[in-house]
Amino acid sequence: MDAVRLIAAGRHALAQSRTVGDTVVEAWQAQALAQTMGSWLAVTGPPELRTEARGLGEAGGRGCGVLDRQALGLDARADTVPRSAQLSALGDLRQALLGLGALLGEVGIALVSVACATDDEGLYWHCIEAIDAADESSDRVRAILRRLTDRERGSSSGAARDSTAGAG
């Protein structure tokens, strides 16, 4: 399944979350997708995006780590397979990154709601750490988008130079 469809599925699932456990599972799913997309880009993406992509993979991994559902005593659903395991293609990279950025923003908002509503100090601090990880992943997505834009500008200015060079 391509990244844009996986992101849409994640956004829908997060919007449908009705319990703290469901919200945490969907936050974990989003971070797993960030990790997978970052790792995928780090290996197969354009060379100028690979450093930031590695950072996205690492940030997503950190986000998964702070959302240990069993340690939080939530509906652990230990058999939960990351939705990202279905990733078969990134598809439209810009759209995938924009969608991932939006999903991570929604995850942050959902986790703020959980943190504000809980009396469990452990859950509160896990949410705070997960919010920080989602923010870091979002920063990495924006950095990749900036590099992608710079790359596209560079190739379009090179093409414009090439077309004017033959005009003389």
N, C-alpha and C positions, 0 to 999 in steps of 0.2 A: 504494500500500500504506500502511496506517496505521502510525503511529509505534510502537505497541505490538508489532506483528508484525515490524517492522524491527529493533527492539531485541531481540526474542526470537531472530531470525536471527543477529544479531551476537553475542549471548551464547553461542549454540550454536557458532558458528564459532570464537569465541575459546576455548571449552572444547576444541574439536577440534584446535587449533593444536599442531603437534608440532615445528616448527622455529622458530628465532629469526625468520626471515623471515616466517613465517605469523603469529607473535605481533605483530610490528611492523605488518604489514599490517592486522591486526584492531584494533590500537590506533589506527591511522590512520583506519580505518573508523568507529570509535566517536567519534573527535574530529570527523570530517566530519559525522556524524549530530548531534552536539551543536551544531556550527556551523549546520547547516541548520535544526534545530529552534529554535535561538535566533533566527536571522534570520527565520524564519516567524512566530514569536511577536512579534518586534519590529515586524513590519509588520501582522499581522492580529489579534494578541492584544488582550486588554483593556488599556486605556491604563495602568493602574497596574502592569502587568507588563512594559511595554515597555523600560524602562531596564535592568532586570536581564536581560531577554531579549537585548538588544543586547550586554550583557557576556558572556552565554553564547556568543553567536555569535562574538564576538571571541576568547574563550578557546579555543573549539573550533578556530578558524582558526589560532591560535598553536600548538595541539597538533598540527594537521596539518603545520604548517611545520617543527617540530622533528623530525618523523619522515620525513625525506627518505630514502626507501629506497635510491635510487640512490647518494646520497652515502655511505650507510652500507655500500655494497657488498653489500647483501642481495638476495635474489630480488626484484628491483624490480617485476616485473609492471607495467611501465609502462602497460599497457592496463587496469589495474584501474580500474573505474568505481566511484565511491563508491556504496555501497548506499543512501545517503541520497538519491540521484537518483530513487529509486523512491517517495519520500515524496509521498503525495497528500492526506493528512489527518493531523491530530494525534490525532483520536479522543478518547478519555477523557484529558483533559489531565493530571489527577492521576496516573493509572496510567502514562501515557507518561513523566512526569517522574520518578516513582519508579523505573521500569524503567531510564531513562537514568542515574539516579544509581547504581543497582546495577551497570550495565554499566561505568560509569566507574571504580567501585571495583574491579571485577574486572580492568579494564585496568591499573590501578595495581599490583595484586598481580602480574599477569603480567609487567609491566615490571620490577618489583623482582627477580623470578626471573631474567630475562634479564640484568639488570645484575650480579647476584651471580655469575652463571655465566660471564661473559665475561672474557677476558683482553685484549680490544680496548678500549683507553682511549677511543677516539672513540665506539664503540658505548655504552660505559658512560655517558659524559656525555650523549649523546643520550637515553638511557633516563632519566637523572636529570631532564633538562629535560622530557621527555614525562610523567614521573610528576608533576612540578610542574604541568604544564598540565592533566593529568587531574584533579588535586586542585583546581585553580582552577575548572575546569568543574563539578566536583561542588559546590563552594561556591556557584556561580551557580545551579545546579539547586535547592539547598536554599533559597537566597534567594527564588527564584521560588515554590517551594512555600509558604514562609512568607507571602509576599504573597498568594498564592492563598487560603490559609487565612484571612488577615485580611479579604480581600475577601468570602469566604463568610460569615464571622462578622458582618461589617458588614451584609450584605444580609439575613441571618437575624434580626439584632437589629432592623433596620428593619422587617421584616415582623412581628415580634412587637410592636413599638411600634404599628404600623398596626392590628393586630388588637385591641389593648387600648384604643386610642383610641376605637373605636366602641362599646366595652362600657359606657361611662358614660352 
